[in-house]
Amino acid sequence: MPGSHPPHWWDLKRASAIQRLLVFRTFALAALALLLPVAGLLTEQATGYIELIPIISLMIVFHIVSLIRYRHKTMVSTAAMLGQILSDLAFLTLILNASGGATNAFVSLLLLPIVFAGVSLGIRLLGLVTLLAVAAYSYLLLTMPEHAMHMMDMKQHFVFMGANFFISALVIALVVGAMARMIADRERMVAQQREEQLRQEQLLALGIASAQVTHQLATPLSTLQLLYDELKDSYPEEEAVQEMAHPLQQTASHLSYFRTLASAIREGKHQILPCHELIAQLQDAVLLHFPEQTLRLQAAELEGQIQTDAMLLPALLNLIQNSAQANTKTGHQILELRAYTESGQLRLSLRDHGPGVEEQRLARLGDVLQSSDSGMGMALVLSSASFERLGGRLALSNHPDGGAIADITLQLEPGPDETTDR
């Protein structure tokens, strides 16, 4: 898209999870750098805070390296995100250990890594970060000086603080984790709805364009037919005139078929067809349209019937055409079709012996329009839409020995006996 650019790492509305983590860490380091001198002056314990300088310096170096590596990345691996969160947990533990341990007023900062883990990691890794945060707090609690534990009988107080931290960590992990999953599921659903809407808009645009082309071809085709009739009357023995008859007749036949097809689609006409008849029609169509290809059929006695419309056979022929084109690239002439019924479904598996499909395109074929030299863009979208309209689906994959496989699933319709029983 012109003018579009990746979000800046400080743009929280558009930033990724790791970019948000970098932003918060930047503010935290800036706050530490400003507050440490003030805290040293107010508490008159500057020597104690000097011990934090090497830790904070190391944290700053780590943060700069992370900024350089991840500031422009919107997607990182789970291991990278886990490493960043665990690093923050480790640095926080070292800073707290050098500045009072469990008695530090900011010890609850150990809960922040749990929040980031809940938003950006899975349940298991969230549990791991929660356990490590509790372990870090327990370490700070156990390594407190003895005089702090005995002063004013604070031992029981610190035990309750530890229990409070454990409960807080557990609640945050459960609540934040659940909310993050809910938000992710909702965003995924919204994205799917947007994709489906885009797909329907593309199909509508294709339908309108097809109707316009069919309508616009009718007039020039009629003119050509009139010119041909005049030429035929004037030059009945001319070979070139005689050769024009078949192409014109074929074009008129296709145009009439498209009109009939469009009318059937508009009226929503459906019919019940036995499975074996569908396969027989498909075999006849392959012999007619692709005589150079051999359809090797593997099918047992197909029982049952399916609901069809005017677009089902053309949708199957689109797949046959794609497979035939793939075969020509490798010099093969055999298409393999396996048909069987299972679990109330008619399943067709069509395999070619072509070069296969690129993995990066495989998952999106049939869902959205893709530019392609092999004709596997628009045809697959239309075929997939036809199958889905009848309650079926199309799945594409590559065969381990080469070539592509198109798996079509169509729902079987109950027969008269089954309908009566119900």
N, C-alpha and C positions, 0 to 999 in steps of 0.2 A: 504494500500500500504506500503511495507516495506520501512523504512527510512523516511516516511512522518511524519510531525509534524505540529501542529498548528502554525501560524505565531506569532512572538513576537510582543508585543504591540508597539514597536518603529519602526517596519518594515513598513514604510508608503505604500510601493507598495502592500503589501498583507494584511495590517491591515483593520479592519472594521471601520465604521464611528465613533463609540464611542472610539476606540483605537486611531484614528487620533486626535480626540478631546482631549484625555488625553495627547498625545504628544505635541500638540500646547500649552496646558495649562501648561505643565511642562516647556517649553521654556519661556512662559510668566512670570511665577513665578520666574524663574531664572533671567530673565532680570530685574524684579522689585527689587529683592533682591540686584542686583548689581548696579542699577541706582539710587535707592533712596538715599543712602549715598552721591553719587556724586552730585545729584540734590540739596540735602540739603546744601552741602558745596558751590556749585556754586551760589546758590540764597540767601545764608545766612538766610534761613528760616527753619532751622532744626526742630524747635519746631512745625511748621505746618506739617511736614512730620512724626513726631512722632505719630500723630493721626492715621496714616495709619497702624501702626504696629499691633494693635489688629485685624483690618480687614484682613490684609494679612495673619496673623497667623491663623485666622479662615479659610481662603481660603486654606491655606496649609494643614490644618487638613482634610478639606473636600476632597481635592485632593488626599491625601494619602489613605483615606477610599475608594475613587472611584477607585484608582489604585488596591488596594487589591481585590476589588469586581469584576472589569471588565477587568483587564489587559489580562486575558486569554480567554475572551469570544468574539466570533465573531458575535453572534446574541444576541441582547437584545430587550426588549419590547419597543414599541413606548413611553410608559409612562416614562421609565427609561431614554431614550434619551432626551425627552422633559424636564425632571427634571434636567439633566445635563446642558442643554442649558440655561434654566431659572435661574439656580444657577449662571452661569457665568454672565448673564445679571444683576442679583442682585448684585453680588460682584463688577462688573465694575461700576455700579451706585453708590455704597457706596464709592468706591475709588475715583471716579471723584467728588463726592459731598464733600469729605473731602480735595480735592486738587484743588479748584478753580471752580468747577461746570462747567457750559457751557463755561467758559473762558479758561478751560484747553485745551492745544494744542492737547491732545490725546482723545478728546471727540468723535472723529469719530470711536474709538474702539467699540462703541455701535453698529456699523454695523456688527461686526464679528458674534454675535449670529444669525443674520439674514442669513448670508452666510451658517453657519453650519445647520440651520434649512432648508434652501433651498435644501441642499444636502441630508439630512437624514430624513426629515419629509414630511408629505403630505401637500397638498395645504392649508387645513384649519388650521393646526397647524402652518404652515409657516406664514399665515396671522395673527394668534394670536401672534407669536413672534415679527412680524413686528410692530403690534400695541403697544405691551408692550415696545419695544425699543423706539418708538416715544414718548410714555408716559413717559419713563424714561428721555429722553432728554428734554421734556417739563417741567418735574419736576425740572431738573437742571436749566433750563432757568428761571422758575418762582421763584425759591428760591435764585436767585442771590442777593447779597447785593444791597441796593438802590444806594449807591455811585457808584457802578460799572455801573449801568444802566444810571446814569446821567452824568458820566464823559465823556467829549468830545462828548456829544450827541450820545452815543453808543447804545441807545435803538433801533433805526432803524436798526443798524448793526446787533444786536443780533436777531431781528425779521427775517431778511433776512437769518441769519445763521440757524435759526429754520426751515424756509421754505426749505433751501438747504438740511438740514438733512432729512426732510420728503421726498423730491423728491429722494434723494440718496437711502434712505431705500426702497422706492417703486420700483425704477429701479432695485436695487439689488435683491429684492424679486422676481420680475417678470422674470428677465434675468436668475438668478441662478436657480430659480425653474424650468423654462422651460428647461434649459440645463440639469439639473439633471434628469428630466423626459425623455428627449430624450436619454440620456446615458443609463438610466435604461431600456427603451424600446429596445434599440439596444442590450444591454447585454442579455436581455431576449430572443430576437430573435436569437442571436448567440447560446445561450444555447439550445434553441429548435432545431436549425439546427444540433448541435452536437449530441443531443439525437436521432434525426431522422437518422443521419448518422450511429451512433452506432447501432441503431435498424436494419437498412438495412444490415449492416455488419454481425450482428448476424443471420439475416434471410438467408443471402447468405451462411454463414458457415453451418447453419442447412441444407440448400438445398444441398450443396456439400456433407456433411456427409451422408445425406439420399440416395443420388445417389450412393455413394461409397458402402454403406451397401447393397443396392438393387443389385448392380453389384456383390459384393463379395458373396452374398448368393446364387446366381444363380448356381455356380459350385457345392458347397457341396449339394445343394438341388437336382441337377441332379444326383449326385452320390448316394444319398439316394434313389432316385426313382429307379435307376438301381438295387441297392441292394434289394430293396423291391420286384421288379419284379422277381429277382432270387429266393428270399425266397418264394414268392407266387407260383412259378413253382415247387419248391422243397417240400414245406409244404403247400399245398392249404387248408388243413383242420385245420391248426393250428390257434387257437383263437387269440393269440398274433399278428400273422401276419395279420389277418383280421382287427384287431383293429388299425393297422398302416395306413390303407387306408384313413380314413377320415382326420386325422391330416395332412398327406402329401398332400392330395388334397386341403385342406383348405389353407395350406401354399403356395402351388403353385398358387392358385387362388389369394391370397393376393399379391403375388409377381407380378403376371401379371397385377393386378389392379394398383399397384404402378407404373409399367412401363407405362401403358396407361395414368395414371394421370400425370406423369412427361412429357410425350410427349405432352399432351394437354396444359400443362402450358408453355412449351417451345414455342409451336406454337401460344400461345395466343388465343386459341379457346374460343369464347363466343357464347351464345345462349340466345334467349328470351324465358322465361318460365312464364306461368300464375301463379299467386300467389297461387291459390288453389292447383295447381299441386305440387308446392314446399312443401306445408304443407302435402299433401298426401304422397309424397316421404319421408318426415321426419318421419311421423307416421309409415310407413312401416319399415324404418330403425331402429326406436326405438323398435318395436316389434321383429325385427330380432336380434339386438345386445344387447338389455336390456330387456329380457322377464320378469325379476323379477320386473321391474318398470312399473307403470301405468301412462301414459301420459294423463292428464286431459286437453283437448283442449277447449278453449273458443274463438270461432271465428265466426263472422258473415259471410255473403256471401262476400268472398274476390274477388273484381274486380280488374282488372289491371294486369300488367305483369312486370317482372323485368329482368334485364340482369344477367346471371349467367355464371359461368365457372366450371371447374372440381373440384375446391376447396371449393365451397360454401357449399355443403351438408356435406363434411367431417368437415368443420369448425363448422357447427351447431352441428354435432355429438360430436365434442370435448367438446362443452358446455354441451350437454346432459350427456356425460360421467362424467364430473366434478360434475354436479348436482347429478347424481346417486351415485357417491362416497361419496358426502356430506350426502346424505340421509342414506346411510348404517351406518354412524357414530351415527345417532340418531334413527335408526330402522324404518325410514319411507320408504314408497314405492310409493309415489305419487309425480309426477312432474307436475307443472301447467304451461301451455303455453297459452298465450293470443296473438292473432294475429288480426291485424286490419290495415286498410289503412287510412292515414290522411295526408293532406297537400302535396300530391304527393309523399308519402313515405309508404312503407310497414314496419310496426313496430311489432316486436316480443318481448315479455316479458316472460322470462323463470325463474320460481321460484322453488327453492328446499326448503326442510324443514330440512336442516342440521344446523350445529353450526354457520354458517355465516363466514365472513372474518374479520380478524383483521383490525382495522381502519388504522393503520400505513402502511399496505400493500395494502389497497383497492385502493388508488389513483394511484399506480404504476403498478398494475396488468394489463397485456395486452400491456404495453408499453415497458418494459424491462424484461429480463429473471431474474427470482427470484427462488432461491432454495426453495422447498416446498415439504412436505410429502404428500400433498393432490392432487398433479398433476395439480396445478393451476399456473404453471409457463410457460413452453414451449408451452403447448397446447393453452393457452390464447393468447400468443404473435402471434402464427401462425393464430389463428382464427381472431384476430383483424386485422392482415395484409391482410387476405383474404377479409374481409368486406371493408376495406379501398380501396383495389384495385378495388372494384366494386362501389366505391362512397358512401359506407356506413360507419357505425361506431359502436363500441361496448362500452357500459357504464355499469359499475358494481356498485352495491349498496347492502346494507343490508335491509331486510324487518323488520319493527318495531316489528312484531310478531315472528321473528326468520327466519333464512334461508337467502340465498343470491338471488339476482335478477340480471339477465343478460338481458339488453335491447339492442336489435339489430335494427338498422335503415338501410333500403335499399331503394335506389331511384327507383321510378316507371318509367317505360319506356312508352312513348306515344304509344297509339294504332294506328292502320291503319287509323281510321277516323281522329284522332288528327293530325297525320302526314300530311294527305291530306289537312286539314284546314290550316295548317301552310305553 
